[in-house]
Amino acid sequence: MPLDLTVVLHRNLVLPNPLIIASGPSVKNDKDIVRGLESGAGGVVTKTITYSAVHQVQPKPRMYVVDKHNALARIKFYSFYSIDLMSSYTPEQWVDMLRRAKSEIARKKLEGVVIASIAGRNYEEWEKLTKLVTEGGADAIELNLSCPHVEPAQKELMGRAAAYDPEVVRNIVRRVKENTHLPVIGKLTPHGANPVDLAKTMVNAGVDILVSTARFQGLIIDVETMRPILWGGTGGYGGPWQLPISLVWTYNIVRELPEVPVIGSGGIASGYDIARFILVGARATQACTTILIHGYEIVNAMLNELKEWMNRHGFSRVDDFRGRALSSIIPIDKLNREKVYRYMVLPEKCKVCRACIRACPYGAIEDRGKAPPVIDFNKCDDCGLCYSLCPFNAIKYERIA
């Protein structure tokens, strides 16, 4: 079946597919922009362009992978911890790089869009950066109001520090909108703010598209040295473990702002993750960590996974399944509270590891020594812990007639 992966984010922003390479080390210059689109991505977001000298010089070292074997094997869940800051190039250098990238994209007849990520320390810098990237030929502008490395004490109007003040967010969006004809994208922080409230603030101020969401701030301590690892401070903390959190925020934002295009982000590591975000209403997705770890080659692999999934389910267009899961998400007050299932141990599969016996908080699983345990229906509370925990899939459940 021929597939159409085209995504319309805005009347002036159409993607050939829903996978965008997010702002980060993989999109640090004009050559990376071209390589990203050559890899098949529907778009790329530049490393954040800023005048802040503190954020232009990278700490060394600055990246750490938690559960590296899982990361390399594409097994969830692993984490990426880093303090990679903003672009090392000046905004003026970026004007030239954007022009060169756009020229090369046209020469090679590549598909995909180029989104410039910007961050000003004050309103005047936001205006100046907006004019520069517009002049440079960017297709859209992404506002970095999410970087986990910007502390409120720095008193700079960017990153998550700016997101704490709705009035600051409103002013930034208005200043940017007044100085460009390009679509404006607001990137949300999940850290220290309610992304839904922040999304509403951005949209009311004029943002055209939202990104839900960025990474958290984290801290990893080595218990042997009793100090923070590597660079000695805090860092951004994300990766596939974050996916369920990012999905629920995207779901909440789509539910509250159904007419606003949302780009899902945070934990995407496969084509199936792209599908998950679209199923809860996202138009497209952004990925950073998985591309950084596996290289640009992973883009094609993820898109092939998405295509395989679409073919298997009979979808020919992305819009065929966008938001399809929304009506199936049950509000907490509507969840089943009756005991309607019976859980049973399958003797032929059980290895008598006793994991279920140890875990059951209701004492409902009888230890029978070397024989497979038995679940006491009267004590069982239908919580499902044993079923989801059993390493041998030796527990089943069935609805009570």
N, C-alpha and C positions, 0 to 999 in steps of 0.2 A: 504494500500500500504506500503510495507517495505521501510523504509527510511535509507539512508546512509548519515550521517552527517560528515563523515571524511573530514578533511581539510589538505592539504599538504602545509605547509609554506616554507619548504626547504627539500631537499632530506634527511636530517638528523633530520627533525622536523615535525612529522605527528601528528595531533590532532584527537581525537575521535569525537570532535564536535567543533563548532566555538566560544564557550564562554570560555574566560580566565578570571580568577580572577586577577585583576590588583594589582600592588604593593600598599600595604596599611596596615592598622591595622588588616585586616582579614587574612593576610599572614605574621604574625610577627615571627613565629618560626616553628620548624619541625612538631609539632602537628597540626598547622593550615594548613600546606602544605598537610598533609594526609587528614585532614577533608575536605579541599577544593576539592580534587580529589574524596573523598568518596561521596561528594554531587553531583557529576556528571559533574563537570567542565572539559573542555577539556585540561586545563592547569592552572597553578598558577604562579604568579610572586612574588618573595619574597619581603618583605619590603627592601628598598634600604640599601645595605651593604656599610659601609663607615668607615674611620678612624677618621672622624671629630667629636671631642668630643661635640661641640656645637650642632650638629645634632643628637647625640645619646641620649640626655636627653630631654624628652618630656615636653613642657610647660603644666601647669595645671591651669585652664581648657584650652581646645584647640579645642573643636568641638561645632558647633552650626547649627541647622537646621532652615532654613527660610521656613515658611509655613508648619509647622510640620503635620498638619491635612492632607494636600495633600500628604505628603510623606508617612504617615502611610496607607493611602487609595490607594496608587499607582496612584494618580491623578497628571498629569502634570499641571502646572510646579512648582516645588519647587527647592530650592537651598541648597547646603551643603557648609558650610564655616568652615574652620579649619586651624590650624597650626600644624598638626601632622607632625613631622619631619621624620628622617630616622630611621633605626633599632637601638635599644638600645644595641644589642649584638655586640661584636667585630667581625671582619672578621674571626679571628681564631676560635671563638665559632661557627660561621656559617659553617665552614668546617665540624665540627662534626655534626651540625644539618642537613646539607644537606645529609651527609652519613646516619644518622639515618632515615631521611625521605625516602631516596631511598631504604633503606633496608626494611622499613615497607611497602612501596608501592609494592615492589616485593613480600613480604610475603603475602600481602592481594590481590595480583594479580590485582591491580588497573590500570586503563587506565589513560592516561594524561601525560603531560610533566611538568617539573619543570624548570622555568626560573629564573636565579639569576639576580637581579637588583643591579648594582654597581655604585659608585660615588667616584672618587678620587679627592683630592685637588690639586694634581700635577700629571705630567706624570708618575713619578715613582710609585705613589700609584695606578694609573689606571693599570699599568702592574702587580703590586703585587696582586691586587684584582682579576684580570683576572686569574692569575695562581692559586690562592686559590680556587675560585669557580669551575674552571675546575677540579682541584684535588678533590674537594668535590663531584663531580658527577652531576653537573647541566647539563641539556640538551641543554641549550642555555643561552646567556648572554644579558641582556638588559642594555643599557647605559642610565643612568639618566642624560640627558641633558635638563631636562624640569622642575625640581622642582621649583615651584614659590617662595619658601622661601629663595633661594640663591640670595643674592644681589650682583651686580657687585662690590660694594665697598669692599666686603669681599676678592676679588682677589683670589678666589678659582676656579679651573678649573672644575666645576661641575654645575648641574642644569641649569636654564635658563641663569645664568651669563655667562657660557661657550658658550652658543649658540649664543651670540652676536658677537663672533669673528669666522668667517669661518675657519681661519688658526688653531685656537685652536681645533675646532671640527675635522678638518682633522687629526691633530696630535693625538688626543685621539683615534679616530677610528683606525688609523694605528698601534698605540701602542697595542691596544687590539687585533687586528687581528693577529699581529705578535706573540702573546703569548697564542693563543688558537686555537684548531681545531673546536670549537663549532660555530654554527650559531650566528651571532652578530646582535642584534636588536637595532635600534636607536629610542628613544622616543622623539617626537617633541614637542616643546613648542609653543603655539599660542600667547605668550605674549612677545611683544617687538621684534619679528622676523617674517619674512615671512616664514611660514612653507614649502612652495614649494621650495624656495631657499635653506632653511636649509636641506630639504630632498635631493635635488640634491647634496649638499655638502657632506652629509653623504654617499650617494650611490657612488659617485665618489671616496670617500676615502676607500670604501670596505664594507660598511654595507650591510647585506644580506636581512634584513627585516626592515620595518618602522612601528612605531605606531603613528597614527594621531587621536587625539592630547591629550595633558595633560590639566590641569586646568589653569585658569587665576589667577593672584594675585588680591585680592579685599580688600575692607575696609568697615566695617559697623559701623556707628556712631549712638549712642543712643542720640536722641535730648533732652531728659530730663536731663541726666547727662552731656551731651555735651562732651562725651568721647567715644573712641572706646569700643565696647562691650567686655565683659569677659576678655580675656587675654591682652587687651589694645594695640594691634597693628594690622598689616595687616595679611591676611591669604589667603590660596588658596580658590578659589571660583568656584564651578562647580555644577553639577547636571543636571537633565533632561532639564532645560531651555537651556543648552548649545548644545543640540543635533543638531539643524539646522546649527550651526556654525561649529561643528565638521564634519558634513556631507559634507558641501561645501568644507572644506579643504581637506577631503579625496577624494572627487570627483576631485578637482584640481590636487592633487598629482597623483592619478591614471591616469588622462588624460596626465600628463607630463611624468610619469614614468610607462607606462603600463606593463612592464615586472617585476617590483619589487613588491614582496608580501607586502601588507599593512594590518595592523591590525587597525580596526576602534575603536576609544575610545573617551569618552567625552559625557556623558548624557544618556548612555544606561540604560533603566529601564524595558525593556520587551523583549520578543521574537520577537516582531514586529520591535523593534529598531535594533535587530541583523539583521533581514531581510533587513532593510533600508540600513545599511552599506554595506551589501553584494551586494545589488542591484546597488550601485554606484561603485562597484569594489573591496571592501575589501575582503580579504580571511577569516579573523576571526575578533573577537571583544574582547575588554577588558572592564570589568565593576568593579567599586569599590564602589561608593556611595550606590547603591541600595542593594548590598550585605551587606554592613556595617549596613544599617538601618533595613533590613528585615532578616538578617541571611543567613546562607548557604542554607536554605530550598528554597530560592527564585531561586536558580540555576535551580532546577528541574522544577519549575513553568515556568521560562523563556524558557527553552528548549522545554517544552510541548507546549507553545504558538508558538514557531517556527515550531514545527512539525505539529501542527494543521493548521497553515498558509500554509505550504508546501503541505500538503494533499489537502487542499481546492483549491489550484492552480495547482495541478497535478505535482508537482516537487518531484522527488525521491532522488535527490542528491543536495548538496549545489551548486556545479558547474553549475547545470541546470539554476540557476537564477543569478549567479554572473555577475555583470555588465549590467544586463538587462535594467536598467533605463538610462544608459549613452546616448544611442542614442535618448532618448526622452527629454533630457535637452536642451532647446533652448538658444542659445547665445543671448545676449542682443540686438545685432544689427538685429536679425531676429524676434524679438517679434512683435506680431500683434499691429498695431497702428491705425487701422480703427475701427470706431464705428459700430460693427456688432451685438450687443446684445441689447435687450429691457428688462429692469427690471420692475417688476410689484409686487404690494402688493396683497397678498391673503387675502381677507376680512374675510374668515371663520377661519383663523388662527391668524389674527392680534388682539392684545390686546390693541392697541392704547397706547403703552408705550412711544411713541415719541422718542425713542432712535435714530431711523434713521433720524428723522427730525433735531434733535440737531446735529448729526454728519455730515450730508451731507455738504461737503465744497463748493458745487455748488448751494445750495439753490434750488435743483430740486424736493424736496419732499414737497408737499402742505399739510399744517396742516388743517384738516377739523373738528376740535373740537373733539367730541366724536366718529365721524365716522373714519374709517380707512383712512390713508393718501393716496394720489395719487402721483405717480412719473411722472414728466413732462419729456417726452422723449427728447424734444428739449433742455432742460437745463441739462439733465443727461449727464455725461461724461463717462459712462461705467466703472467707477473705481472699482466697486464691494464692496465698503465699507459697504453699507447698507445691502447687501446680507450676508456678513460674520459676521456682527455685530448683526443682529436681534436675540434676545434670544428665539423667538418662531418659527423660520424658516418660517416666514410669507412672505418672499420675494423670488421670483423665477426669473429666467431669461431664455430667449430663443433666439436663433439666428434669426436675421431678414432674412426673405426669399429673 
